[in-house]
Amino acid sequence: MNAIFPAEQFMNVLIKYNMAIWPMHVVAYILGIAILFLVVKKTKYSSRISAAILSFLWLWNGIVFFLFYFGPVFNPSYFFGGLFVIQGILFLGSVIKPRLLFGSELNVYSVVGILFIAYAMVGYPVLGPFLGHSYPFSAPFGLTPCPTNVYTFGLFLLSNKKIPKSFLIIPLLWAIFGGFPAVFAGMLEDIGLIVAGIFGTAIILYRDWKYQGEEIWDSPAAQI
């Protein structure tokens, strides 16, 4: 499996990466919390600002993590870096012409979304040391692709507008082609990535199919 996912090289990259980008770890958490605040405290520009922050996080992962750090030791990272850049551009497009509307009522979908977000922001750093991945061997939230992807699926489930299917493709691809090799190589935290990607995509598609209206939560049946 090392040929598929070079775990040792990845850990070496994480050390250099974590040491080089500090204090971006703090910035990433501030940005992640800011989106959650905007989801709860909706304003006219909440969804645009949230999309802008998501765009920044995905572009950072695509350019800084994949292209500059991981790419030189694992060539397929250049391909995935390109995909993350494309996803970042999709989110940036939603700033200019909103296609995402974050902010939902309490329901079964938003509860799952909150669990995904909690796993991305808290689960990774809490579980990491128990699995032998303490800092600086850890994957920081918002600055590495796996927790960023889980967080994104969580936000998709906190949307009160149908998620364009084009926004799901790259996150799902990374959950599968990034998640399974990482887990097989010993990154057991990324079981959550696989669950968020596959299960998250399935329930988002089901939710958006079930509530055909533009505003999903307008339907009383959508409430718990």
TASULNOR-V507671 format. One record per pair of residues at least 12 apart in sequence whose ideal C-beta (glycine too) atoms are under 7 Angstrom apart, sorted by the first residue. I is the first residue (numbers start at 1). J is the second residue. D is the distance in whole Angstrom. If there is no record, write none. Layout:
BEGIN
I|J|D + I|J|D
END
This chain:
BEGIN
1|181|7 + 1|184|5 + 1|185|5 + 2|185|7 + 4|181|5 + 5|181|4 + 5|182|6 + 5|185|4 + 6|73|7 + 6|74|5 + 7|185|4 + 7|186|6 + 9|73|4 + 9|74|6 + 11|137|5 + 13|69|5 + 13|70|5 + 13|73|6 + 14|136|6 + 14|137|6 + 14|139|7 + 15|136|5 + 15|137|7 + 16|69|7 + 17|65|7 + 17|69|5 + 18|135|7 + 18|136|4 + 18|140|6 + 19|136|6 + 21|143|6 + 24|143|6 + 25|140|5 + 25|143|7 + 28|57|7 + 28|140|7 + 28|141|6 + 28|142|3 + 28|143|5 + 29|141|6 + 31|53|5 + 31|57|7 + 31|142|6 + 32|121|6 + 32|141|6 + 32|142|6 + 32|151|6 + 34|53|6 + 35|50|5 + 35|53|5 + 35|155|7 + 38|50|5 + 38|102|7 + 39|102|5 + 39|103|5 + 39|158|5 + 42|103|5 + 46|102|7 + 46|103|7 + 47|98|6 + 47|100|6 + 47|101|5 + 47|102|5 + 48|95|5 + 48|98|6 + 50|102|5 + 51|91|5 + 51|94|4 + 51|95|5 + 51|100|5 + 52|95|5 + 54|91|4 + 54|152|7 + 55|88|5 + 55|91|4 + 55|92|4 + 55|95|7 + 57|142|5 + 57|148|5 + 58|84|5 + 58|87|5 + 58|88|4 + 58|91|6 + 58|148|7 + 59|85|6 + 59|88|4 + 60|143|6 + 61|84|5 + 61|143|7 + 61|144|7 + 61|145|5 + 61|148|6 + 62|81|5 + 62|84|3 + 62|85|4 + 62|88|6 + 63|81|7 + 63|85|6 + 65|143|7 + 65|144|6 + 65|145|7 + 66|78|7 + 66|80|6 + 66|81|3 + 66|84|6 + 67|81|4 + 80|174|7 + 80|178|7 + 83|170|5 + 83|173|7 + 84|145|7 + 86|170|6 + 87|170|4 + 87|171|7 + 90|166|7 + 90|167|6 + 99|164|5 + 100|159|6 + 100|161|7 + 101|159|6 + 101|160|6 + 101|161|4 + 102|155|6 + 102|158|6 + 102|159|6 + 103|158|7 + 103|160|6 + 104|158|5 + 104|159|6 + 104|160|5 + 104|217|5 + 105|217|5 + 105|223|6 + 106|224|6 + 107|222|6 + 107|223|6 + 107|224|5 + 108|224|6 + 109|157|5 + 109|203|7 + 109|207|5 + 110|157|6 + 110|158|5 + 112|157|6 + 112|203|6 + 113|154|4 + 113|155|7 + 113|157|3 + 113|158|5 + 114|154|7 + 116|150|5 + 116|153|5 + 116|154|3 + 116|157|7 + 116|196|5 + 116|200|6 + 117|151|6 + 117|154|4 + 119|150|6 + 119|192|5 + 120|141|6 + 120|147|4 + 120|150|4 + 120|151|4 + 120|154|7 + 121|141|5 + 121|151|7 + 123|192|6 + 124|139|6 + 124|141|6 + 124|147|5 + 124|189|6 + 125|138|6 + 127|189|5 + 128|189|6 + 131|188|5 + 131|189|6 + 133|189|7 + 145|174|6 + 145|178|6 + 146|178|7 + 146|190|5 + 146|193|5 + 149|171|5 + 149|174|5 + 149|175|6 + 149|193|6 + 149|197|7 + 150|192|6 + 150|193|6 + 150|196|4 + 152|171|6 + 153|171|6 + 153|196|4 + 153|197|7 + 153|200|4 + 156|200|7 + 156|204|6 + 157|200|7 + 157|204|6 + 160|215|6 + 160|216|5 + 160|217|5 + 161|214|6 + 161|215|6 + 161|216|7 + 162|208|4 + 162|216|7 + 163|204|6 + 163|208|6 + 168|201|6 + 168|204|7 + 171|197|6 + 172|197|5 + 172|201|5 + 175|193|5 + 175|194|6 + 175|196|6 + 175|197|2 + 175|198|6 + 176|197|6 + 179|193|4 + 179|194|4 + 179|197|6 + 180|194|6
END
